[in-house]
Amino acid sequence: MYTIKLFLFIAPLVISSRTDQDYTSPDSVSPEPKSRFAMLDDVKILANGLLQLGHGLKDFVHKTKGQINDIFQKLNIFDQSFYDLSLQTNEIKEEEKELRRATSKLQVKNEEVKNMSLELDSKLESLLEEKILLQQKVRYLEDQLTSLIKNQPQIQEHLEVTSLKTLVEQQDNSIKDLLQIVEEQYRQLNQQQSQIKEIENQLRRTGIKESTENSLSSKPRAPRTTPSFHLNETKNVEHDDIPADCTIVYNQGKHTSGIYSIRPSSSQVFNVYCDVKSGNSWTLIQHRIDGSQNFNETWENYKYGFGRLDGEFWLGLEKIYSIVKQSNYILRIELEDWKDKYYTEYSFHLGDHETNYTLHLAEISGNGPKAFPEHKDLMFSIWDHKAKGHFNCPESNSGGWWCHDVCGENNLNGKYNKPKAKAKPERKGGICWKSQDGRLYSIKATKMLIHPSDSENSE
């Protein structure tokens, strides 16, 4: 464009210069004959202008070509986008068709559900009508029965009712017979189990280790726990320097409470827990503190012990007897409820297994309630080995104990109840103690300890 404008500017100048030459003054010298060709300078100027015009046109063509290429590229991009949109439109149309088909199926199912709902409604209405009719019939029958009872009180029962009663009585008698058979089998099983245990004890005394102890137990009763008396396991060793009880352990210079090995006279070595207090060492034979050990065990387990010496345990009647038969011993009972602590000490005598470990004692001192009746023979009893004269004690009084005339008044081996049991029967079924005013108290922690009444003689 610039070249064209320059050409348009130069061309008038050339034409005007030629015109000025044609119209000179008349007074001037007569011109020379006109040349048929334009002047060289004019031609050069015109050629230069045309050249610049050509260059300008060339540049314009190049720019126009570039713009056209850009337009074509944008058109290609637009075409591709349009194509992609058409593909997406086709996909959307297919999905729309699928949705329409699914919608039509749902509509059909909806119609079916509606029809089923209508049928159910009609059936429900018919059931309600039948219910009303049945209620009316029942009322009518009740009225008739009432009138019959009022008018004929002496009428005999219907034969079907009589036959049903007879059948129930027969079944009841059959159940009683079965119960008697089961009780007899259970009694025989207990006798066999006792014989097996006695044989195992004899084998144990001769030094034969029984790795399957209690594996023959088949007691159909719950709850039961397998004794885990690892720290109190009887050992078949002979050492002359092993003390006979915790008092001798203390005299040997061991003044710390803990687990020690002892060997009472004519007995085997076993572990005990020595509780040191006030310059003496007591042998702990029972300890309960948190209810972690189940004390509803069998006669055999109460005989030989169960639990853990560093927790809750029962030392075992045989071990207790082997200690106390050496000399005169004192029995100390420590009780703790959720407020106070108490203790009571007794002088006592303990029998062997042939007497059911009969306990005879007399109170010496203490600030707690009386634990046992004094100067009476109290036999150790448990659910699977009930002492003579105590067959009527209920099985809810769990755990073995020295029973007397009244069941469950004092039982430190009963079920462990959490703080402050509210109902009286719940207290009687657990660790309980009867005070002098006749009230039963639930116990939090208990200890039973023994100590020689004359320490020097016990050595």
C-alpha positions as CSV (number, residue, x, y, z in Angstrom):
1,M,0.0,0.0,0.0
2,Y,2.9,2.3,0.8
3,T,4.4,1.7,-2.7
4,I,1.1,2.5,-4.4
5,K,0.7,5.7,-2.5
6,L,4.3,6.7,-3.5
7,F,3.6,6.0,-7.1
8,L,0.4,8.1,-7.1
9,F,2.5,10.9,-5.6
10,I,5.3,10.8,-8.2
11,A,3.2,10.3,-11.3
12,P,1.5,13.8,-11.1
13,L,4.9,15.4,-10.6
14,V,6.3,13.9,-13.8
15,I,3.2,14.8,-15.8
16,S,3.3,18.4,-14.5
17,S,6.9,18.8,-15.5
18,R,6.1,17.8,-19.0
19,T,3.3,20.2,-19.2
20,D,5.4,23.1,-18.0
21,Q,7.8,22.4,-20.9
22,D,4.9,22.5,-23.4
23,Y,3.6,25.8,-22.2
24,T,6.6,28.1,-22.2
25,S,6.5,31.8,-22.7
26,P,6.0,33.0,-26.4
27,D,9.0,35.3,-26.0
28,S,11.3,32.5,-25.4
29,V,13.5,31.1,-28.1
30,S,11.7,28.8,-30.4
31,P,11.9,25.3,-29.0
32,E,13.7,22.5,-30.4
33,P,11.9,19.8,-32.1
34,K,10.1,17.5,-29.5
35,S,11.6,14.1,-28.8
36,R,9.4,11.0,-29.2
37,F,10.8,9.4,-26.0
38,A,10.5,10.3,-22.4
39,M,13.4,11.6,-20.5
40,L,15.7,9.1,-18.8
41,D,15.3,10.5,-15.4
42,D,11.5,10.2,-15.6
43,V,11.8,6.7,-16.7
44,K,14.1,5.8,-13.9
45,I,11.8,7.5,-11.4
46,L,8.8,5.6,-12.9
47,A,10.7,2.3,-12.9
48,N,11.8,2.8,-9.3
49,G,8.2,3.5,-8.3
50,L,7.0,0.4,-10.2
51,L,9.7,-1.7,-8.5
52,Q,8.7,-0.5,-5.1
53,L,5.1,-1.1,-6.0
54,G,5.9,-4.7,-7.0
55,H,7.7,-5.3,-3.7
56,G,4.8,-3.9,-1.8
57,L,2.4,-6.1,-3.7
58,K,4.7,-9.1,-3.0
59,D,4.7,-8.4,0.7
60,F,1.0,-7.9,0.7
61,V,0.5,-11.2,-1.0
62,H,2.7,-13.0,1.5
63,K,0.8,-11.4,4.4
64,T,-2.5,-12.3,2.9
65,K,-1.3,-15.9,2.3
66,G,-0.3,-16.2,6.0
67,Q,-3.6,-14.9,7.1
68,I,-5.4,-17.3,4.8
69,N,-3.3,-20.2,6.3
70,D,-4.3,-19.2,9.9
71,I,-7.9,-19.1,8.8
72,F,-7.6,-22.6,7.4
73,Q,-6.0,-23.9,10.6
74,K,-8.8,-22.4,12.7
75,L,-11.3,-24.0,10.3
76,N,-9.6,-27.4,10.7
77,I,-9.7,-27.0,14.5
78,F,-13.4,-26.1,14.3
79,D,-14.1,-29.1,12.1
80,Q,-12.3,-31.4,14.6
81,S,-14.3,-29.9,17.5
82,F,-17.5,-30.3,15.6
83,Y,-16.7,-33.9,14.8
84,D,-15.9,-34.6,18.5
85,L,-19.2,-33.0,19.5
86,S,-21.0,-35.1,17.0
87,L,-19.5,-38.3,18.5
88,Q,-20.4,-37.2,22.0
89,T,-23.9,-36.3,20.8
90,N,-24.2,-39.8,19.4
91,E,-23.1,-41.4,22.7
92,I,-25.6,-39.2,24.6
93,K,-28.3,-40.3,22.2
94,E,-27.4,-44.0,22.9
95,E,-27.4,-43.5,26.6
96,E,-30.7,-41.7,26.3
97,K,-32.1,-44.7,24.5
98,E,-30.8,-47.0,27.3
99,L,-32.4,-44.8,29.9
100,R,-35.7,-44.8,28.0
101,R,-35.6,-48.6,27.9
102,A,-34.7,-48.8,31.6
103,T,-37.5,-46.3,32.4
104,S,-40.0,-48.4,30.5
105,K,-38.9,-51.5,32.4
106,L,-39.2,-49.7,35.7
107,Q,-42.6,-48.5,34.8
108,V,-43.7,-52.0,34.0
109,K,-42.3,-53.2,37.4
110,N,-44.0,-50.3,39.1
111,E,-47.3,-51.4,37.7
112,E,-46.7,-54.9,38.9
113,V,-45.9,-53.7,42.4
114,K,-49.0,-51.6,42.4
115,N,-51.1,-54.6,41.4
116,M,-49.4,-56.8,44.1
117,S,-50.1,-54.0,46.6
118,L,-53.7,-53.9,45.7
119,E,-53.9,-57.7,46.0
120,L,-52.3,-57.6,49.4
121,D,-54.7,-54.9,50.5
122,S,-57.6,-56.9,49.4
123,K,-56.2,-60.0,51.2
124,L,-55.6,-58.0,54.4
125,E,-59.1,-56.7,54.3
126,S,-60.4,-60.3,54.0
127,L,-58.1,-61.4,56.9
128,L,-59.4,-58.6,59.0
129,E,-63.0,-59.6,58.2
130,E,-62.2,-63.2,59.1
131,K,-60.5,-62.0,62.4
132,I,-63.6,-60.1,63.3
133,L,-65.8,-63.1,62.6
134,L,-63.5,-65.4,64.7
135,Q,-63.6,-62.9,67.5
136,Q,-67.3,-62.9,67.4
137,K,-67.4,-66.7,67.4
138,V,-64.9,-66.8,70.3
139,R,-67.1,-64.4,72.3
140,Y,-70.1,-66.5,71.6
141,L,-68.3,-69.7,72.7
142,E,-67.1,-67.9,75.9
143,D,-70.6,-66.9,76.7
144,Q,-71.8,-70.4,76.1
145,L,-69.0,-71.8,78.3
146,T,-69.8,-69.3,81.1
147,S,-73.4,-70.2,81.0
148,L,-72.6,-74.0,81.1
149,I,-70.3,-73.5,84.1
150,K,-73.0,-71.5,85.9
151,N,-75.8,-73.9,85.1
152,Q,-73.9,-77.2,85.4
153,P,-71.0,-76.9,87.9
154,Q,-70.8,-80.6,88.5
155,I,-70.4,-81.6,84.8
156,Q,-67.4,-83.9,84.2
157,E,-64.5,-82.8,82.1
158,H,-64.3,-83.7,78.5
159,L,-62.7,-87.0,77.6
160,E,-59.9,-85.2,75.6
161,V,-58.9,-83.0,78.5
162,T,-58.8,-86.1,80.7
163,S,-56.6,-88.0,78.3
164,L,-54.3,-85.0,78.0
165,K,-53.9,-84.8,81.8
166,T,-53.2,-88.5,81.9
167,L,-50.5,-88.1,79.2
168,V,-48.9,-85.2,81.0
169,E,-48.8,-87.2,84.3
170,Q,-47.2,-90.1,82.5
171,Q,-44.5,-87.9,80.9
172,D,-43.9,-86.3,84.3
173,N,-43.4,-89.7,85.8
174,S,-41.1,-90.7,83.0
175,I,-39.0,-87.5,83.5
176,K,-38.7,-88.3,87.2
177,D,-37.6,-91.8,86.5
178,L,-35.0,-90.5,84.0
179,L,-33.8,-88.0,86.6
180,Q,-33.3,-90.7,89.2
181,I,-31.4,-92.8,86.7
182,V,-29.1,-89.8,85.9
183,E,-28.6,-89.1,89.6
184,E,-27.6,-92.7,90.1
185,Q,-25.2,-92.6,87.2
186,Y,-23.8,-89.3,88.5
187,R,-23.2,-90.8,91.9
188,Q,-21.5,-93.9,90.4
189,L,-19.4,-91.6,88.2
190,N,-18.3,-89.6,91.3
191,Q,-17.4,-92.8,93.1
192,Q,-15.3,-93.9,90.1
193,Q,-13.7,-90.5,89.9
194,S,-12.8,-90.6,93.6
195,Q,-11.3,-94.0,93.1
196,I,-9.3,-92.8,90.1
197,K,-8.0,-89.8,92.1
198,E,-7.0,-92.0,95.0
199,I,-5.0,-94.2,92.6
200,E,-3.4,-91.1,91.1
201,N,-2.5,-89.9,94.6
202,Q,-0.9,-93.2,95.5
203,L,1.1,-93.1,92.3
204,R,2.1,-89.5,93.0
205,R,3.4,-90.6,96.5
206,T,5.6,-93.3,94.9
207,G,7.2,-90.7,92.7
208,I,5.4,-91.3,89.4
209,K,4.4,-88.1,87.7
210,E,0.9,-87.9,86.3
211,S,0.8,-85.5,83.4
212,T,-2.9,-86.1,82.7
213,E,-4.3,-85.1,86.1
214,N,-8.0,-84.1,86.0
215,S,-8.2,-85.2,82.4
216,L,-10.9,-87.9,83.4
217,S,-13.1,-85.3,85.0
218,S,-16.6,-85.3,83.4
219,K,-18.6,-83.2,85.9
220,P,-21.8,-81.9,84.1
221,R,-21.8,-78.7,86.1
222,A,-20.9,-75.0,85.4
223,P,-19.1,-72.8,86.1
224,R,-15.8,-74.7,86.4
225,T,-12.2,-73.6,86.0
226,T,-9.1,-75.6,85.6
227,P,-6.8,-75.1,88.6
228,S,-3.6,-73.2,87.7
229,F,-1.6,-73.9,90.9
230,H,1.8,-73.7,89.3
231,L,3.5,-72.0,92.2
232,N,2.2,-74.5,94.7
233,E,3.1,-77.7,92.9
234,T,4.2,-80.5,95.1
235,K,7.7,-81.6,94.6
236,N,9.2,-85.1,95.2
237,V,12.6,-84.0,96.6
238,E,14.3,-84.7,99.9
239,H,16.3,-81.9,101.6
240,D,17.0,-81.9,105.3
241,D,17.6,-78.2,105.3
242,I,14.1,-77.3,104.1
243,P,12.0,-75.6,106.8
244,A,8.8,-77.1,108.1
245,D,6.7,-73.9,108.0
246,C,7.0,-70.1,107.6
247,T,8.0,-69.5,111.2
248,I,11.2,-71.5,110.6
249,V,11.7,-69.6,107.3
250,Y,11.6,-66.4,109.4
251,N,14.0,-67.8,112.0
252,Q,16.4,-68.6,109.2
253,G,16.7,-64.8,108.5
254,K,14.2,-64.5,105.7
255,H,12.1,-61.6,106.9
256,T,10.4,-60.6,103.6
257,S,6.9,-61.7,102.6
258,G,7.0,-64.0,99.6
259,I,6.9,-67.5,98.2
260,Y,9.1,-70.2,99.9
261,S,9.5,-74.0,99.8
262,I,8.6,-75.9,103.0
263,R,8.5,-79.6,103.9
264,P,6.4,-80.4,107.0
265,S,7.2,-83.7,108.8
266,S,6.3,-86.9,106.9
267,S,5.3,-84.8,103.9
268,Q,6.7,-83.7,100.5
269,V,8.1,-80.4,99.5
270,F,5.6,-77.7,98.3
271,N,5.5,-73.9,98.0
272,V,3.7,-71.6,100.4
273,Y,3.3,-67.8,100.7
274,C,4.8,-66.5,104.0
275,D,3.2,-63.3,105.2
276,V,5.5,-61.4,107.6
277,K,3.8,-59.2,110.2
278,S,4.7,-57.9,113.6
279,G,7.9,-59.9,113.9
280,N,6.3,-63.2,112.9
281,S,5.8,-65.1,109.7
282,W,2.4,-66.6,109.0
283,T,1.6,-69.3,106.5
284,L,-1.1,-68.0,104.1
285,I,-3.7,-70.8,103.4
286,Q,-6.4,-68.7,101.6
287,H,-6.4,-65.4,99.9
288,R,-9.1,-63.5,98.0
289,I,-8.9,-59.9,96.8
290,D,-10.5,-59.3,93.4
291,G,-12.5,-62.3,92.2
292,S,-10.0,-63.3,89.5
293,Q,-10.0,-67.0,90.7
294,N,-13.2,-69.1,90.6
295,F,-13.6,-70.9,93.9
296,N,-16.5,-73.1,92.8
297,E,-14.1,-76.0,92.4
298,T,-14.4,-79.8,93.1
299,W,-13.6,-81.7,96.2
300,E,-10.3,-82.9,94.7
301,N,-9.1,-79.4,93.9
302,Y,-10.0,-78.2,97.4
303,K,-8.1,-81.2,98.7
304,Y,-4.9,-80.5,96.9
305,G,-5.2,-76.7,96.2
306,F,-5.8,-74.3,93.3
307,G,-5.0,-70.8,92.2
308,R,-1.8,-68.8,92.3
309,L,0.2,-68.0,95.4
310,D,0.9,-64.5,94.2
311,G,-2.8,-63.8,93.7
312,E,-6.0,-65.6,94.8
313,F,-5.6,-69.2,95.9
314,W,-6.6,-72.1,98.2
315,L,-3.6,-73.9,99.6
316,G,-5.3,-77.3,99.9
317,L,-6.7,-79.3,102.8
318,E,-4.0,-81.9,102.6
319,K,-1.2,-79.4,102.8
320,I,-2.9,-77.5,105.6
321,Y,-3.2,-80.7,107.6
322,S,0.4,-81.7,107.0
323,I,1.5,-78.3,108.5
324,V,-0.9,-78.1,111.6
325,K,-0.4,-81.8,112.7
326,Q,3.2,-80.9,113.6
327,S,2.2,-78.7,116.6
328,N,-0.5,-76.5,118.1
329,Y,-1.4,-73.7,115.6
330,I,-3.4,-70.5,115.6
331,L,-5.8,-69.7,112.9
332,R,-6.1,-66.0,112.0
333,I,-8.9,-64.7,109.7
334,E,-8.6,-61.2,108.3
335,L,-11.6,-59.6,106.6
336,E,-12.0,-56.4,104.6
337,D,-15.2,-54.9,103.5
338,W,-15.6,-51.6,101.6
339,K,-15.1,-49.6,104.8
340,D,-13.1,-51.3,107.5
341,K,-10.8,-54.2,108.3
342,Y,-11.2,-56.9,111.0
343,Y,-9.4,-59.9,112.3
344,T,-10.1,-62.9,114.6
345,E,-7.7,-65.5,116.0
346,Y,-8.6,-69.0,117.0
347,S,-6.8,-72.0,118.6
348,F,-7.9,-74.9,116.5
349,H,-7.5,-78.6,115.6
350,L,-7.9,-80.0,112.0
351,G,-8.7,-83.6,111.2
352,D,-7.6,-85.6,108.3
353,H,-9.4,-86.7,105.1
354,E,-11.2,-89.6,106.9
355,T,-13.0,-87.1,109.1
356,N,-13.7,-84.7,106.1
357,Y,-11.1,-82.4,107.6
358,T,-13.2,-81.7,110.7
359,L,-12.4,-78.3,112.3
360,H,-12.7,-77.7,116.0
361,L,-11.7,-74.3,117.4
362,A,-12.0,-71.7,120.2
363,E,-11.7,-67.9,119.8
364,I,-8.7,-66.2,121.4
365,S,-8.8,-62.6,120.3
366,G,-9.9,-60.2,117.6
367,N,-12.1,-57.2,116.7
368,G,-14.2,-58.9,114.0
369,P,-17.5,-60.9,114.1
370,K,-17.4,-64.5,115.1
371,A,-16.5,-66.7,112.2
372,F,-17.4,-70.1,113.5
373,P,-19.4,-71.6,116.4
374,E,-16.9,-72.5,119.1
375,H,-16.4,-76.0,120.5
376,K,-18.2,-77.7,117.6
377,D,-17.0,-80.2,115.1
378,L,-17.4,-78.6,111.6
379,M,-16.9,-80.8,108.6
380,F,-15.7,-79.5,105.3
381,S,-18.4,-79.8,102.6
382,I,-18.8,-79.0,98.9
383,W,-21.3,-79.6,96.2
384,D,-19.7,-82.9,95.0
385,H,-18.7,-84.1,98.4
386,K,-21.3,-83.1,100.9
387,A,-20.7,-83.8,104.6
388,K,-23.1,-85.9,106.6
389,G,-26.1,-83.8,107.7
390,H,-25.7,-81.1,105.1
391,F,-27.5,-82.6,102.1
392,N,-30.2,-79.9,102.1
393,C,-27.8,-77.0,101.5
394,P,-28.6,-75.4,98.1
395,E,-26.0,-75.5,95.3
396,S,-26.2,-71.7,95.1
397,N,-23.9,-71.7,98.1
398,S,-20.9,-72.3,95.9
399,G,-17.4,-73.1,97.2
400,G,-16.2,-75.5,99.8
401,W,-16.4,-74.6,103.5
402,W,-16.7,-75.9,107.1
403,C,-20.5,-76.0,107.4
404,H,-22.6,-76.3,110.5
405,D,-26.4,-76.0,111.3
406,V,-27.2,-73.1,109.0
407,C,-26.1,-73.2,105.3
408,G,-24.3,-70.2,103.8
409,E,-24.1,-67.9,106.8
410,N,-20.3,-67.7,106.8
411,N,-18.5,-68.7,103.7
412,L,-15.2,-67.2,102.6
413,N,-15.0,-69.4,99.6
414,G,-18.3,-68.4,98.0
415,K,-18.8,-66.5,94.8
416,Y,-17.0,-63.1,94.7
417,N,-19.6,-60.3,94.5
418,K,-18.7,-56.8,93.4
419,P,-19.2,-53.8,95.8
420,K,-22.3,-53.7,97.9
421,A,-24.7,-56.4,96.6
422,K,-28.2,-55.1,97.2
423,A,-30.3,-58.2,97.5
424,K,-29.9,-60.5,100.5
425,P,-30.0,-63.8,98.5
426,E,-27.1,-62.5,96.3
427,R,-25.0,-61.8,99.4
428,K,-25.8,-65.3,100.8
429,G,-24.6,-66.9,97.6
430,G,-21.2,-65.1,97.7
431,I,-18.4,-64.2,100.2
432,C,-20.5,-63.3,103.2
433,W,-20.1,-62.9,106.9
434,K,-22.8,-62.7,109.6
435,S,-22.2,-60.2,112.3
436,Q,-23.3,-60.4,115.9
437,D,-26.5,-58.4,115.2
438,G,-27.5,-61.0,112.6
439,R,-26.8,-58.9,109.5
440,L,-25.0,-60.4,106.5
441,Y,-22.1,-58.4,104.9
442,S,-20.5,-58.9,101.5
443,I,-16.7,-59.1,101.8
444,K,-14.1,-57.4,99.6
445,A,-10.9,-59.3,100.6
446,T,-10.1,-62.2,102.9
447,K,-7.0,-63.9,104.3
448,M,-6.7,-67.1,106.3
449,L,-3.3,-67.6,108.0
450,I,-1.8,-70.1,110.4
451,H,1.0,-69.7,112.9
452,P,2.4,-72.0,115.7
453,S,1.1,-71.0,119.1
454,D,4.6,-71.7,120.5
455,S,7.2,-70.7,118.0
456,E,10.1,-72.3,119.8
457,N,8.3,-75.7,120.0
458,S,7.6,-75.5,116.3
459,E,11.2,-75.6,115.4
